[in-house]
Amino acid sequence: EAVRQEFTPAKVGDSFGPTWETCWFKVELSIPLAWAGREVHFIWESDGEGMVWCDAQPVQGLTKEGEKTSYILTSSLKETEPHSLTLYVELACNSLFGAGKGSMIAPPDPDRRFTLSKAELVVFNRDVYELLVDLEILLDMAQVLGEENQRSFQALYTANEMINVCDVTDPSTFPAARDLAAAIFSQRNGESQHTIHAMGHCHIDSAWLWPYEETIRKCARSWVTVVRLMECNPELTFTCSQAQQFEWVRSWYPRLYAQIQDFVAKGQFIPVGGTWVEMDGNLPSGESMVRQFLQGQQFFQEQFGQICSEFWLPDTFGYSAQLPQLMRGCGIRRFLTQKLSWNLVNTFPHHTFFWEGIDGSRVLTHFPPGDSYEMHGQVEEMVKTVKNNKDKGRVNHSALLFGFGDGGGGPTQKMLDRIKRMSDTDGLPRVQISTPDRLFSVLEKESSQLCTWVGELFLELHNGTYTTQAQIKKGNRECERILHDVEVLSTLALARSGTFQYPASQLQRLWRLLLLNQFHDVLPGSCIQLVVEDALQYYAEIRRAGAQLQEEAVQSLCGDLLQPKAGSAESTLVLNTLPWERTEVISRTGPAGTEALALVTVPSMGYTIVREPLLPAQPVAVRKQEDGSIAMENGVIAVCLDTMGRLTSLRLVDSERESVPDGCYANQFALFDDVPLYWDAWDVMDYHLETRKPVTTLLKPLEVTLTGGLRGSVSFSLRIGKSSTLTQEIILDATCPYLRFLTQVEWKEAHKFLKVEFPVQVRSTNATYEIQFGHLQRPTHYNTSWDWARFEVWAHKWLDLSEHCFGVALLNDCKYGASAHRNVLSLSL
């Protein structure tokens, strides 16, 4: 399509845009005959990301920020080679890190222009390049090893002698200078020296400061460059996660994908991780995490004939205590990350250790001691990897991942050339190009003295991601529920009817959309608006298609029950997709089209036909007091609310025990300042707790909306901050052991944080939080720095504060941020 367009002349210095546009350049090259036998490069520099195309195929990614600005036309020009050729350059009007206005993580500048700063045909002098890399390594050794190390002086004096020997105007002097460097590099290490396992890597965020669509091109630009490197460097290994990204390249760049398959077969291009995307490690449900592994491992098995033995999640904002069990259940016994090096308060005490989950499952875990997944193969990084290793003496091997990352890029030839010089050089750790399997295999052999970490790997940073972008959080929870219900009903329909077609392909498509949105910059909300819009569209599609699949399953399962029968009373079919019997008040459409309430009991994973609704043993009573407060009771619990909708009393009728402490208010909304140090969408800092302001501006006082019987309810409205409003309906149903809060907020605040608090008359040093397929206890005190660093934590559908024989739980249907300090349960809205 691009080739067929009409092209107009362009020159160096021209600018192109605006942001997110694509420009194509037709580049006609003519190599001088005098360059015979020389290495010839095409140089292209722009602040936008580029891709070179030749013969209708991508051949080289171009990214100035990723130190890739040249395409090698020939390593030694032969007379028989064509001296004239036409290339096409695809220029994306965004940089490696999007197009933030003023700073990297600012919203994109929609009108940014991208400039072509260089377009040249050049002779590359490889002898000079090799000499410069030699000098760089020697000078870095001199600087980094320090004055107390004699090896640093040897490197310094060798570099000095090289300068004396080398005449820059006489290339014949270069070999003698290089021989001096080679003599230093060939002096070998002792047997006890630490071994670094270097692996090429290119962390590509599936969406972040750019939309999903741009990620497809980032993958192609990065991976085609890796393929070119592998053609010239057969020893290079490259680790690559995220089955979704492989699927994108398979669909959009089939010939590049075929080359990748060849290098996978050779053991150089190594799929890792075993998941569909590098998902958030906290917020997805247990079933979603299983599906991440199921879809990822299934893809790698089908496409490459292998599954991954290591989980690979280097950039996620914490790791659930349930992950070890899920990993082991999915054929994975090894784990690599580095994100806990970002802890703001406590330094994590290990780099290599066993991680134990809530059921006792253990996985061998490794954090690269260089605390990064985008090293450049420099001396300083190698020395840091050894010095920083917190498990010296226990293990003598560690990982180093080299290559530009986050926005793509990957390894470069210079990184490889640095590593080659340091493969076994006295004074530096031994460095070998390796694979995850080789690294973990040797760590397993050395593992007898390793320590064990029990429970969650909590990141002491980015606590705001549990709450940021409320619509994304709600969409995730709702769509997880929808897909659960569709699968339950479809399975029952299949079991009952041999003619029902289980919608496997449709469900896989919907699951993959949901799993994609669980990427660790999308579900946490730490992405630009374009990504949020895409994510919300995907949730809308899951809701739409899920509702249709659910209807088809219900029709197959209960179609005969849905047919009206002559002479029979009006009836309603009620389905229960949860594995326990439920008695609840439902809303149904009555004969006149009006909404009517009914109390029903539905068996586990079953249905019931409602004709004559049940009568509660005790109806809900709603009473308004003289002071404007309202009391509600249903025979199970009794509550009292003041005019601002705050709970002044909550008690179990049978126990007479009061849950709300004297003088306190539950369902108290509070507003906090939210001004983090840097990561705006990511962080909420501990000092925000010092800015608490109770929300007390009443717009509409508490009033009764349903007077009782099967349901009693009250509602009120508050003003929040300068211009936001909150409306809440509080509902008590017959026989129900809990109070429901339906809350709508029209949010117009900036740098504010809204929570709702429930002080309770319960004393416990630990609160319990639901996590994936289980629960976790966290302290309610700030005794240690590890305790107070968890001032804001995550939970799934509930958190609970209990003592012997009594407790209070706070449930939610779309929130994740929470805390329990002393006796106050708090939900972040």
C-alpha positions in Angstrom: 0.0 0.0 0.0 2.8 2.4 0.9 4.8 1.7 -2.2 1.8 2.6 -4.4 1.6 6.1 -3.0 2.9 9.2 -4.6 6.0 10.5 -2.9 7.2 14.1 -2.6 10.8 15.2 -2.0 12.0 15.4 1.6 15.2 16.6 3.1 17.1 16.5 6.4 15.7 19.0 8.8 12.1 18.5 7.7 9.5 17.7 10.4 6.6 15.4 10.2 3.5 14.7 12.3 1.3 15.2 14.2 1.7 12.6 17.0 0.6 9.0 16.1 0.8 9.6 12.4 2.8 7.4 10.1 5.1 8.8 7.3 6.7 6.6 4.6 9.9 7.6 2.8 11.2 6.2 -0.4 15.0 6.2 -0.2 16.9 5.7 -3.5 20.5 4.8 -2.9 23.5 4.7 -5.2 26.8 3.4 -3.8 30.0 4.8 -5.4 32.1 2.2 -7.2 35.1 3.5 -5.3 33.7 1.9 -2.1 34.4 -1.6 -3.4 35.5 -3.9 -0.5 34.2 -1.5 2.1 31.5 -1.9 4.7 28.6 0.4 3.8 25.8 1.5 6.1 22.6 3.5 5.5 22.3 6.0 8.4 18.9 7.3 9.5 18.4 9.5 12.6 15.0 10.9 13.7 13.3 11.4 17.0 10.5 9.2 15.7 10.7 5.4 15.6 11.5 3.9 12.2 11.6 0.7 10.3 13.6 -0.1 7.1 11.7 -2.2 4.5 13.4 -3.9 1.6 11.7 -6.1 -1.0 8.4 -5.6 0.9 9.8 -7.0 4.1 10.9 -5.4 7.4 14.7 -5.7 7.7 15.8 -3.2 10.5 14.3 -1.2 13.3 15.6 2.4 13.7 15.4 4.1 17.0 17.8 6.9 18.0 17.0 6.4 21.7 17.8 2.7 21.3 21.2 3.4 19.7 20.0 1.9 16.4 20.5 4.4 13.6 22.1 2.3 10.8 21.2 -0.5 8.4 24.1 -2.5 7.1 23.8 -2.6 3.3 26.9 -4.8 2.9 29.8 -5.9 5.0 32.2 -5.8 2.1 30.9 -4.4 -1.2 31.5 -6.7 -4.1 31.4 -5.7 -7.8 28.7 -8.3 -8.4 26.4 -6.7 -5.8 23.9 -4.1 -6.9 25.2 -0.5 -6.3 21.8 1.0 -6.6 18.8 0.1 -4.6 15.5 1.4 -3.2 14.6 1.2 0.5 11.4 2.3 2.3 11.5 3.8 5.7 8.3 3.7 7.8 8.5 6.6 10.4 6.1 6.4 13.4 5.4 9.9 14.8 6.2 8.9 18.4 9.4 8.2 20.2 10.5 5.1 22.1 8.6 6.4 25.1 5.5 7.9 23.3 5.1 11.7 23.1 4.7 13.1 26.6 4.4 16.9 26.7 7.1 18.2 29.0 8.0 14.9 30.7 8.0 11.2 29.8 4.9 10.4 31.8 2.9 13.5 31.0 -0.1 13.2 28.7 1.0 13.0 25.0 1.4 16.2 23.0 -1.1 15.7 20.2 0.6 18.2 17.9 4.2 17.2 18.3 6.4 17.1 15.2 9.2 14.7 14.6 12.3 15.8 12.7 14.6 13.9 10.3 18.0 14.9 11.5 20.3 12.6 9.4 20.0 10.5 6.2 23.3 9.4 4.9 25.2 6.7 3.0 28.5 6.0 4.8 31.5 3.8 4.9 31.8 2.2 8.3 35.4 1.8 9.6 35.2 -1.4 11.7 38.8 -1.2 12.8 38.2 2.2 14.4 35.0 0.9 16.0 36.8 -2.2 17.6 39.6 0.0 18.9 37.1 2.4 20.5 35.2 -0.5 22.2 38.6 -1.8 23.5 39.4 1.6 25.0 36.0 2.0 26.5 36.3 -1.3 28.4 39.8 -0.5 29.6 38.9 2.9 30.8 35.8 1.7 32.5 37.9 -1.0 34.3 40.2 1.8 35.4 37.4 3.9 36.8 35.1 1.3 38.2 37.6 -1.1 39.9 39.0 1.7 41.9 42.4 2.7 43.2 42.6 -0.2 45.7 42.6 -2.7 42.8 45.8 -3.2 40.9 43.8 -4.4 37.9 42.4 -0.9 37.4 46.0 0.4 37.1 46.9 -2.3 34.6 43.9 -1.3 32.5 44.7 2.4 32.7 48.4 2.0 31.7 47.4 -0.4 28.9 45.0 2.2 27.6 47.7 4.9 27.8 50.1 2.7 25.9 47.5 2.1 23.2 47.2 5.9 22.7 51.0 6.2 22.4 51.1 3.3 19.9 48.1 4.4 17.8 48.5 7.0 15.1 45.0 8.0 14.1 46.2 8.9 10.6 47.8 5.6 10.0 45.5 2.6 10.2 48.5 0.2 10.1 49.2 1.1 13.7 45.7 -0.1 14.9 46.5 -3.8 15.1 49.4 -3.2 17.5 47.1 -1.1 19.8 44.4 -3.8 19.7 47.0 -6.5 20.6 47.7 -4.6 23.8 44.1 -4.6 24.8 43.7 -8.3 23.8 46.6 -9.2 26.2 44.6 -7.7 29.1 41.3 -9.3 28.1 42.9 -12.7 27.7 44.3 -12.8 31.3 41.9 -15.3 32.8 39.9 -15.5 36.1 40.3 -18.0 38.9 37.8 -20.8 39.3 36.0 -19.2 42.2 35.0 -16.1 40.2 31.3 -15.2 40.0 29.6 -16.2 36.7 27.1 -13.8 35.1 24.6 -15.3 32.7 24.0 -12.6 30.1 20.8 -12.8 28.0 19.5 -10.4 25.4 16.2 -8.9 26.4 13.7 -6.4 25.2 10.9 -5.6 27.6 8.0 -4.2 25.5 5.0 -2.8 27.4 2.0 -4.1 25.5 0.5 -0.6 26.1 1.7 2.3 28.2 2.7 5.7 26.8 1.4 4.4 23.4 -1.7 2.5 22.3 -1.9 -1.2 21.7 -1.7 -0.7 17.9 1.7 1.0 18.2 3.0 -2.0 20.3 2.5 -4.3 17.3 5.0 -2.1 15.4 7.4 -1.9 18.4 7.5 -5.7 18.5 8.3 -5.9 14.8 11.0 -3.1 15.0 12.7 -4.7 18.0 12.5 -8.3 16.9 13.6 -7.9 13.3 16.7 -6.1 14.7 17.3 -9.1 17.0 17.0 -11.5 14.0 19.6 -9.4 12.1 22.0 -9.6 15.2 21.5 -13.4 15.4 22.5 -13.8 11.8 25.8 -12.1 12.6 26.2 -13.5 16.1 25.1 -17.1 16.4 26.0 -17.2 20.1 23.4 -14.5 20.9 20.4 -15.6 23.0 17.3 -13.5 23.4 14.5 -14.0 26.0 11.1 -12.9 24.9 7.8 -13.1 26.9 4.1 -12.4 26.2 2.3 -14.8 23.8 0.1 -11.9 22.8 3.0 -10.1 21.2 4.1 -13.3 19.3 0.5 -13.5 18.1 0.5 -9.9 16.9 3.8 -10.5 14.9 2.4 -13.8 13.5 -0.7 -12.0 12.2 0.9 -8.8 10.9 4.5 -9.8 9.9 4.3 -13.5 8.8 7.7 -13.7 7.2 9.4 -12.2 10.2 7.5 -14.6 12.4 8.8 -17.5 10.2 12.4 -16.3 10.8 11.7 -16.1 14.6 10.4 -19.7 14.5 13.7 -20.8 13.0 15.7 -19.1 15.7 13.4 -20.5 18.4 14.2 -24.0 17.0 17.9 -23.2 17.2 17.6 -22.2 20.9 18.5 -18.6 20.4 15.1 -16.8 20.4 13.7 -18.1 23.7 10.0 -17.8 24.6 9.7 -17.2 28.4 7.1 -16.4 31.0 4.3 -18.8 29.9 1.6 -16.1 30.1 -0.6 -14.3 27.5 0.8 -10.9 28.7 3.0 -9.8 31.5 0.0 -9.2 33.7 -0.4 -7.2 36.9 0.6 -9.5 39.7 -2.0 -8.4 42.2 -5.4 -7.5 40.8 -6.4 -10.2 38.3 -8.6 -12.9 39.9 -7.3 -16.4 40.5 -9.1 -17.7 37.4 -7.7 -14.9 35.3 -4.2 -15.8 36.4 -4.8 -19.4 35.5 -6.0 -18.3 32.1 -2.9 -16.2 31.6 -0.8 -19.3 32.0 -3.3 -21.5 30.1 -3.4 -19.3 27.0 0.3 -18.5 27.1 1.5 -22.1 27.6 -1.0 -23.4 25.0 0.2 -20.8 22.5 3.9 -21.6 23.0 3.2 -25.4 22.8 1.2 -25.0 19.6 3.6 -22.6 17.9 7.0 -23.8 19.1 6.5 -27.3 20.5 7.5 -26.3 24.1 6.1 -24.7 27.2 8.0 -22.3 29.5 9.5 -23.6 32.8 10.1 -20.1 34.2 7.6 -17.3 35.0 8.9 -14.0 33.8 7.5 -10.8 35.2 10.2 -8.2 35.7 8.1 -5.0 35.8 4.9 -5.6 37.7 3.9 -3.7 40.8 4.1 -6.6 43.4 3.4 -10.3 43.4 0.5 -12.1 45.0 1.2 -14.8 47.6 -0.9 -17.2 45.5 1.4 -17.1 42.5 3.8 -19.9 43.6 0.8 -22.4 43.7 -0.5 -21.2 40.4 2.9 -21.4 38.8 3.5 -25.0 40.0 0.0 -26.0 38.8 0.9 -24.6 35.3 4.2 -26.5 35.0 6.5 -23.7 36.2 9.0 -24.0 39.0 11.2 -20.9 38.4 10.5 -17.2 38.7 12.4 -14.1 37.6 11.7 -10.5 38.4 13.5 -7.4 39.6 10.8 -4.9 40.5 11.2 -5.2 44.3 14.5 -3.3 43.8 12.2 -0.3 43.4 11.0 -0.5 47.1 10.8 2.9 48.6 11.3 1.9 52.2 12.9 -1.5 52.8 15.6 -3.2 50.8 14.5 -6.7 49.9 17.1 -9.1 51.6 17.6 -11.6 48.7 18.4 -11.9 45.0 18.2 -15.7 44.9 15.8 -17.6 47.2 12.8 -19.9 47.4 9.4 -18.2 47.4 6.7 -20.0 49.3 3.0 -19.4 48.6 -0.1 -19.7 50.9 -0.4 -23.4 50.4 3.3 -24.2 50.9 4.2 -24.4 47.1 7.7 -23.2 46.5 9.4 -21.8 43.4 13.1 -21.0 42.9 13.2 -17.2 42.5 15.9 -15.0 41.0 16.2 -11.2 41.0 19.1 -10.1 38.7 21.4 -8.4 41.2 22.1 -5.5 38.8 18.4 -4.5 39.6 17.5 -3.9 36.0 16.2 -5.7 32.9 17.8 -3.3 30.5 21.6 -3.4 31.0 24.0 -2.3 28.3 26.8 -4.7 28.9 29.1 -2.2 30.6 31.9 -2.8 33.1 30.0 -0.9 35.8 27.0 -3.2 35.5 29.1 -6.3 35.8 30.8 -5.1 38.9 27.4 -4.0 40.4 25.9 -7.4 39.7 28.6 -9.0 41.9 28.8 -6.4 44.6 25.1 -6.0 45.0 24.3 -9.7 45.2 22.7 -10.3 48.6 23.2 -14.1 48.4 27.0 -14.2 48.1 28.3 -17.5 49.4 25.0 -19.2 48.8 25.1 -19.1 45.0 27.8 -18.0 42.6 25.7 -17.4 39.5 23.4 -14.6 38.5 21.5 -13.1 35.5 22.1 -10.0 33.5 19.5 -9.0 30.9 20.9 -6.6 28.3 19.0 -4.5 25.8 16.9 -1.4 25.6 13.4 -1.9 27.0 10.0 -0.7 28.1 9.4 1.0 24.7 11.3 -1.7 22.8 14.7 -1.5 21.2 16.5 -4.6 22.5 20.2 -5.5 22.4 22.8 -3.8 20.1 26.0 -5.0 18.5 28.0 -2.8 20.8 26.5 -4.5 23.9 27.5 -7.9 22.5 31.0 -6.7 21.7 31.5 -5.4 25.2 30.3 -8.7 26.7 32.7 -10.7 24.4 35.7 -8.8 25.8 34.6 -9.5 29.4 33.9 -13.2 28.9 36.7 -14.3 31.2 38.9 -11.3 32.1 40.8 -11.2 35.4 39.4 -8.6 37.8 35.9 -8.8 36.4 33.2 -11.5 36.9 33.1 -14.2 34.3 30.4 -13.3 31.7 28.8 -15.8 29.4 26.0 -15.6 26.9 23.5 -18.0 28.5 19.8 -19.0 28.7 17.2 -19.0 31.5 17.4 -22.8 31.6 21.2 -22.9 32.0 21.0 -20.2 34.8 18.3 -21.8 36.8 19.8 -25.3 36.3 23.0 -24.2 38.0 21.1 -22.3 40.7 19.1 -25.4 41.5 22.4 -27.3 42.0 23.6 -24.6 44.4 20.2 -24.1 46.2 20.9 -26.2 49.4 21.7 -23.1 51.5 19.1 -20.7 50.0 16.7 -18.8 52.2 12.9 -19.0 51.9 10.5 -16.0 51.7 6.9 -16.8 52.8 3.9 -14.8 51.5 3.5 -11.9 49.2 6.3 -10.0 47.4 4.8 -6.6 48.2 6.2 -3.6 46.2 6.6 -0.6 48.5 5.7 1.8 45.7 2.9 2.4 43.2 0.1 1.7 45.8 -2.1 4.1 43.8 -2.4 1.6 41.0 -4.9 -0.4 43.1 -7.4 2.5 42.6 -6.4 4.6 39.5 -8.9 4.6 36.6 -12.0 3.3 38.4 -13.8 2.3 35.2 -11.0 -0.1 34.2 -11.1 -1.7 37.7 -14.9 -2.1 37.4 -14.7 -3.4 33.9 -12.2 -6.1 34.9 -14.2 -7.4 37.8 -17.5 -7.4 35.8 -16.0 -9.1 32.8 -14.3 -11.8 35.0 -17.8 -12.5 36.4 -19.5 -12.5 33.0 -17.0 -15.0 31.6 -17.4 -17.2 34.7 -21.2 -17.2 34.3 -21.0 -17.9 30.5 -18.7 -20.9 31.1 -20.8 -22.3 33.9 -24.1 -22.1 32.0 -22.5 -23.3 28.7 -21.0 -26.3 30.5 -24.3 -27.2 32.0 -26.0 -26.7 28.7 -23.5 -29.0 27.0 -24.0 -31.7 29.7 -27.7 -31.6 29.3 -28.0 -31.4 25.5 -25.8 -33.2 22.9 -26.8 -30.6 20.3 -25.5 -27.5 22.2 -22.3 -26.2 20.6 -19.9 -25.1 23.4 -18.6 -21.6 22.3 -14.9 -22.4 22.8 -13.5 -20.1 20.1 -15.8 -17.2 21.1 -14.8 -17.6 24.7 -11.1 -17.8 23.8 -11.4 -14.5 21.9 -13.2 -12.8 24.9 -10.7 -14.2 27.4 -7.8 -13.0 25.4 -9.3 -9.5 25.3 -9.7 -9.6 29.1 -6.2 -11.0 29.6 -4.7 -8.3 27.4 -6.4 -5.6 29.5 -4.7 -7.1 32.6 -1.3 -6.0 31.3 0.6 -4.3 34.1 0.2 -0.8 32.8 -3.5 -1.1 31.7 -5.4 -2.7 34.6 -3.3 -0.6 37.1 -4.4 2.5 35.2 -0.8 3.7 34.6 -1.3 4.4 30.9 -2.3 7.2 28.6 -5.9 8.1 27.8 -5.8 6.4 24.3 -5.1 3.1 26.1 -7.9 3.6 28.6 -10.3 4.2 25.7 -9.2 1.0 24.0 -9.5 -1.0 27.3 -13.0 0.3 27.9 -14.0 -0.7 24.4 -12.7 -4.2 25.0 -14.7 -4.4 28.2 -17.8 -3.3 26.3 -17.2 -6.0 23.7 -16.9 -8.7 26.4 -20.1 -7.5 28.0 -22.0 -7.5 24.7 -20.7 -10.8 23.4 -20.8 -12.4 26.9 -24.5 -11.4 27.3 -25.3 -13.0 23.9 -23.4 -16.3 24.8 -25.2 -16.4 28.1 -28.6 -16.0 26.5 -27.8 -18.8 24.1 -26.7 -21.1 26.9 -29.8 -20.3 29.0 -32.1 -20.9 26.0 -30.5 -24.3 25.5 -30.5 -25.2 29.2 -33.9 -23.9 30.2 -35.7 -23.2 27.0 -38.7 -25.4 27.8 -39.0 -23.6 31.2 -39.1 -20.2 29.5 -42.2 -21.1 27.3 -45.4 -19.6 28.8 -47.9 -22.3 29.6 -51.7 -21.8 29.3 -53.4 -21.2 32.5 -50.2 -21.0 34.6 -49.4 -18.0 36.8 -46.8 -15.5 35.7 -43.3 -17.0 36.6 -39.7 -15.9 36.6 -36.7 -18.2 36.0 -33.8 -17.4 38.4 -30.4 -19.0 37.9 -27.6 -19.2 40.5 -24.1 -19.7 39.0 -22.3 -19.8 42.4 -21.6 -23.1 44.2 -23.8 -22.5 47.3 -27.5 -22.1 47.9 -28.6 -18.5 48.0 -31.7 -16.9 49.5 -31.9 -13.3 48.3 -34.3 -10.5 47.3 -34.4 -10.1 43.5 -36.1 -7.5 41.3 -38.3 -8.7 38.5 -40.7 -7.3 36.0 -44.3 -7.6 37.2 -47.5 -8.2 35.0 -48.0 -4.5 34.4 -44.3 -4.0 33.4 -43.4 -2.5 36.8 -40.5 -3.6 38.9 -41.5 -6.0 41.7 -39.4 -7.5 44.5 -39.4 -11.2 45.3 -37.6 -13.3 48.0 -36.2 -16.5 46.4 -34.1 -19.5 47.3 -32.0 -20.9 44.5 -29.8 -24.1 44.8 -26.1 -24.3 44.1 -25.3 -24.1 40.4 -29.0 -24.4 39.8 -32.3 -22.6 39.1 -35.7 -22.1 40.4 -39.1 -21.0 39.0 -40.6 -18.1 41.0 -44.4 -18.0 40.9 -45.4 -17.1 44.4 -42.5 -15.4 46.1 -41.4 -16.5 49.6 -42.5 -14.4 52.6 -39.7 -13.4 55.0 -39.9 -14.6 58.6 -39.4 -10.9 59.5 -39.9 -8.1 57.0 -37.6 -5.1 56.9 -38.6 -2.3 59.2 -37.6 1.3 58.4 -38.2 4.0 61.0 -37.4 7.7 60.8 -36.5 9.3 64.2 -37.3 12.8 65.3 -33.7 14.0 64.9 -33.7 12.9 61.2 -31.7 9.7 61.7 -33.2 6.5 60.3 -33.2 3.0 61.8 -33.5 -0.2 59.7 -33.8 -3.8 60.9 -34.6 -7.2 59.3 -34.3 -9.6 62.2 -30.7 -10.4 61.4 -29.0 -7.0 61.7 -30.1 -3.6 62.9 -28.6 -0.3 61.8 -28.9 3.3 62.6 -27.9 6.1 60.2 -27.5 9.9 60.9 -28.7 12.5 58.4 -25.4 12.4 56.5 -25.7 8.6 55.9 -23.1 7.6 58.4 -23.6 4.5 60.5 -23.8 5.2 64.2 -24.9 1.7 65.0 -24.5 -1.7 63.4 -25.3 -4.9 65.3 -26.3 -8.5 65.0 -29.8 -8.7 66.5 -29.1 -12.0 68.3 -25.8 -11.0 69.8 -26.7 -7.4 70.8 -23.1 -6.6 70.2 -22.4 -3.2 68.8 -20.0 -3.0 65.9 -19.5 0.8 65.7 -17.5 2.3 68.5 -19.0 5.1 70.6 -18.6 8.5 69.1 -17.4 7.1 65.8 -19.1 7.0 62.3 -18.9 4.2 59.8 -19.5 4.8 56.1 -17.5 8.0 56.7 -16.2 9.5 53.4 -12.8 11.2 53.6 -10.8 13.2 51.1 -7.0 13.2 51.1 -4.4 15.2 49.1 -2.7 13.1 46.5 0.6 14.7 45.4 3.2 11.9 45.0 6.9 12.5 44.5 6.9 11.7 40.8 4.7 8.8 39.5 1.4 10.6 39.4 -1.0 7.8 38.3 1.0 5.2 40.1 1.7 6.4 43.6 0.0 7.5 46.7 2.6 8.4 49.4 2.3 7.7 53.1 2.2 11.4 53.9 -1.2 11.6 52.2 -2.6 10.2 55.5 -1.7 13.5 57.2 -4.1 15.4 55.0 -7.4 13.6 55.9 -10.5 15.8 55.6 -13.9 14.1 56.4 -16.5 14.8 53.8 -19.3 16.8 55.6 -21.0 19.0 53.0 -24.5 17.7 52.7 -26.4 18.3 49.4 -29.4 16.2 50.2 -30.0 14.8 53.7 -30.9 11.2 54.4 -34.4 10.2 53.3 -36.3 7.0 53.0 -36.6 5.6 49.5 -38.2 2.2 50.3 -40.2 1.8 53.4 -39.6 -1.8 54.2 -41.2 -5.2 53.6 -38.8 -7.2 51.4 -36.4 -4.2 51.1 -35.8 -1.0 52.9 -33.5 1.7 51.6 -32.4 5.3 52.2 -30.4 7.7 50.2 -28.4 11.0 50.5 -26.0 13.2 48.6 -22.7 14.9 49.5 -20.4 17.4 47.9 -16.8 16.3 47.7 -14.0 18.8 47.4 -14.7 21.8 45.2 -17.0 20.4 42.5 -17.6 16.6 42.8 -20.8 15.0 44.1 -21.6 11.7 45.7 -25.0 10.0 45.9 -25.5 6.8 47.9 -28.4 4.4 48.4 -28.1 2.2 51.5 -30.2 -1.0 51.2 -31.2 -3.7 53.7 -33.0 -6.7 52.3 -35.1 -9.2 54.2 -33.1 -12.1 55.7 -29.8 -10.5 54.5 -26.9 -10.5 56.9 -25.2 -7.5 55.3 -25.9 -3.9 54.4 -25.5 -2.8 50.8 -24.2 0.6 49.6 -24.8 1.7 46.0 -22.5 4.6 45.4 -22.3 7.0 42.5 -19.6 9.6 42.3 -19.3 12.4 39.7 -15.5 13.0 40.1 -14.0 16.3 39.0 -11.1 16.6 41.4 -7.4 16.7 40.6 -4.7 15.3 43.0 -7.3 14.1 45.5 -8.0 10.7 46.9 -11.4 9.6 48.1 -11.9 6.8 50.6 -14.7 5.5 52.8 -13.9 4.4 56.4 -15.6 1.9 58.7 -14.3 2.1 62.3 -15.4 -1.1 64.1 -15.4 -2.3 67.6 -13.0 -5.2 67.0 -9.5 -5.6 68.2 -7.0 -7.7 66.2 -3.3 -7.3 65.3 -4.1 -8.7 61.8 -6.7 -8.1 59.2 -7.6 -10.6 56.5 -7.9 -9.8 52.8 -9.2 -11.9 50.0 -6.6 -12.7 47.3 -6.7 -15.2 44.4 -8.2 -18.5 45.5 -7.5 -17.7 49.2 -6.8 -15.0 51.7 -3.9 -13.2 53.3 -3.3 -11.6 56.7 -1.6 -8.3 57.1 -0.8 -6.3 60.3 -3.1 -3.6 61.5 -0.2 -1.8 63.2 2.9 0.1 62.1 5.4 -1.7 64.5 8.2 -2.0 61.8 9.1 -0.3 58.6 7.8 -3.4 56.8 4.4 -2.8 58.4 4.0 0.9 57.8 5.2 0.5 54.2 1.9 -1.3 53.7 -0.2 1.7 54.6 -2.2 1.1 51.4 -2.7 -2.5 50.2 -4.8 -4.4 47.7 -7.6 -6.9 48.2 -10.1 -8.5 46.0 -13.8 -8.8 47.1 -13.5 -8.5 50.8 -11.4 -7.5 53.8 -12.2 -8.7 57.4 -11.3 -7.7 60.9 -12.1 -10.4 63.4 -11.5 -11.5 66.9 -12.7 -14.7 68.6 -16.4 -15.3 67.8 -17.0 -11.8 66.3 -15.9 -9.8 63.2 -16.9 -7.3 60.6 -16.2 -7.6 56.9 -16.2 -5.0 54.2 -17.2 -6.3 50.7 -17.0 -4.6 47.3 -17.9 -5.4 43.7 -15.3 -3.2 41.8 -12.5 -2.0 44.1 -9.0 -3.2 45.0 -7.3 -0.5 47.1 -7.8 -0.9 50.9 -6.3 -0.7 54.3 -6.9 -1.7 57.9 -5.2 0.3 60.5 -5.9 -0.4 64.1 -9.7 -0.8 64.1 -10.6 1.2 60.9 -11.4 -0.6 57.7 -10.9 1.6 54.7 -11.9 1.2 51.0 -10.2 3.4 48.4 -12.7 4.7 45.9 
